[in-house]
Amino acid sequence: MADEIVLLSAWPSMFGMRVRVALAEKGLKYEYREEDLQNKSPLLLNMNPVHKKIPVLIHNGKPISESMIIVEYIDGVWNHKSPLLPTDPYQRAQARFWADYVDKKLFDIGKKIIWSTKGEEHETGKKEFIECLKLLERELGDNPYFGGENFGFVDVSLVTFSCWFHTYESYGNFSIETECPKLIAWTKRCLEKESVSSSLADPRKIHDFASGVRKRLGIE
């Protein structure tokens, strides 16, 4: 019997996009259900009663929450192709470390740039965001991917932020390509992969979405 795979997410979510990339890397067919985060479905609330957040992957009726936990689950269950985590224990630990760094740093810092109304907080966020990207760029080094020669776990964790780069740049008044040229080259390399390009939202639509939210919040 074929696996029944359902993904609950919202189209602008870089976290939901991670799951889409991982599923595409494995060549898996699944049902996608768009969630209205202002009016969450009973299914979402039932499948993720603790955090009540997207994304949630439902595999044969069983829910898995938190994007990188889902990605690791996908990599473990469908291990027949495109491995995302290395087999070496040390390298696996390093991949988890950097994915965790992206989770704990980039999203929260980025919020200061897009949603903050305070000039000082906005400027601090911009500085911290660029420093964070520069650190990630140093970790990438001269490798094609964070996983070395192969697209992997850390790449999945970070690449989905790239469709938000235009929005960060627009509201932060800076250029990521100027600050981190190797990171932008990496982004373009990732986008050459069908699994990535087909899973990421249009940066212009992301900007329009952010602008709409800012207007509703009275920021612009």
N, C-alpha and C positions, 0 to 999 in steps of 0.2 A: 504494500500500500504506500502511495506517495506521501511524503511529509506535507502536513498542512502548516503553512507559514503565513502569519499575519503580522504586519507592522503598523503600529499606531504612532502617528507622528504629526508634525505640522510643517508645512513646506519651507518656512524660513529657518527652521532649526538646524544649526550646524551639527547638533548632537544626533538628530534623526538622520541627517545626511551621512554621518559616519556608518550607520547601520546599512543604509542603502549601498554605499560603496563596498562594504564587506560582503553583502549578499551578491552584488554584481561580480565581485572578484571570484566568488565561488560558483557563479553561473546558476544561481538558484532563482526559481520562480516563486513569487509570493503575492499575497493580496495586501495592497496599501490602503489604509484608512486614514483620511485626513481628520485631525481633531481640531475643534474650535476651542481654543484655550480659555475663552471667556465663558464657555458653556460645555464643560467636559462631559463626554459621553458616560453613561452607566458602565459601559465595557471598560473604559480606561480606569474609572474609579474602582471597579471590581478587580481589575488585573494588577493595578498598582495602588493598593489601599494605603500604603505607608507614605509615599511621597506625592502620589496623585499627579505624576509628571510624565511627559513623553521624553524619549521614545520608550515603547514597550514592544518587545518581540514576543509573539505567542506561537509556540512551536508545539503542534499537536495538543493544543488546549492548555499548555503550561506557559506561564508568563516569565519573562526575564526582563529586568529593568536595569537602568543606568547604561549609557551608550557604550563605554569601553568594556564593561562586563559582557554586554551583548556581543560585541565584536569578538571578544575572546571565546565566548560560547560558540559562536558561528565557526570560528577557526578550529575549535576542538571537535565539534560534531561533524563538520564537513571538511575533513582533513585530507581529502583525496586530491585537491589541487590548490594552487596559489596560497601556500602557507604564509600567514601574516606574522606569527611569532617565531623567533629562532628556536632551534632545538636545544642549543647550549644553555644551561641554566643561568650562567652569568649574563649572557647576552639577552636572555628573556627578562631577567631582572632589570637590566639597563633600559630595555624597551618599555617596560612597565613604569619605570621611574620617569622617563621623559614624557610619556603619555599622561602621567599623573601631574607632571609639571604644567603641561598645557591646560589640563582641566582646572587646576587650582589657581593658575595665574592669568591666563590670557582672557578668558571670558569676563571675569570680574573687573580686570583693568580696562578692558574694552568698553564696559558699561559706563565708566566715567567719561569716556570721550563722547559717546553718543547720547547718553541720557542726562548727564549732569548739567545743572543750570548755574553752578558756582564756578567762576573763572579760575580760582586757585585749584580746585579739585580737578577741573578739566585739564589744566596745564600739567598737573602732577600725573594724571592718567596718561596723557600723551607721552610724557617722558618715560614713564614706567613701561608703557606698551612697546615703545621703540627699543628700550633696553632688553625687554623680554624677547623680542624678535631677534635682536642681535646675538643674544645668548644661544638661541635655537640655531641661528645661522652658523655660529662657531661649532656647535655640536654636529651639524650637517657636514661641515668641512668641504672637501672636494668630492665627496661621494655623490653619486646620482640620486640616492635616496637615503633617508635616515636609517633604513635597514641595510645599508651598504649598496650592493649591486641590485638588490631586489626591493620592490615596493612592499612596505610592511606596516606593522602595528602603529608606529609613531607617525608614519606618513598619513595613515587613516585618521589619526587623532587630530592632526593639524591642518590637513589640506582643505577640510570643509570650512575652515575659517576664511579661506582665500576669497570666497564669494562675498564676504563681508568687508574685504580690504578696501574696496572703493568707498564704502560708507564710512569706515574709520578715517580714511584719508580726507574725505569730504568735510566731515565735522571736526577733524583734528587739524586740518590745514597742513598736511605733511605728505611726503611721498615715500612709500615703503620701498619702491624700487631704488630710489636715491640712497636711502638708509641701509637697505639690505638687498643688494642686487643678486647675490647668490640664492637668496630665499625666493625671490621672484622667478629666477631661472628654474629653480626646483618646482615651483608652482606650475609653470608652463609645461615642464616635463611631465608632471603628474596628470595635467589636463589632456595630454596626448593619449592617455589611457581611457578607453571607452567606459570602463567601470567608474571612473571619476567624472568625466565630462557629462555622462548621462545622469549622474546622481546629484550634481550640485545645482543650486538655483542660479538664475540669471542675476549677476551683480546689480544690474539696473533695477530689477524688480525688488531686490533686497533694499536698495536705497529708497525706492518709493514706499516700501513697507515701513522702513524706519522713519521716514518723513511723516507718514500718516500717524504713526504712534506718537511722535514728538508733538504734532499738532493737537492730538487728543489730550496729551499731558500738559499742553500750554507752554511747551518749550520753544516752539516756533510758530 
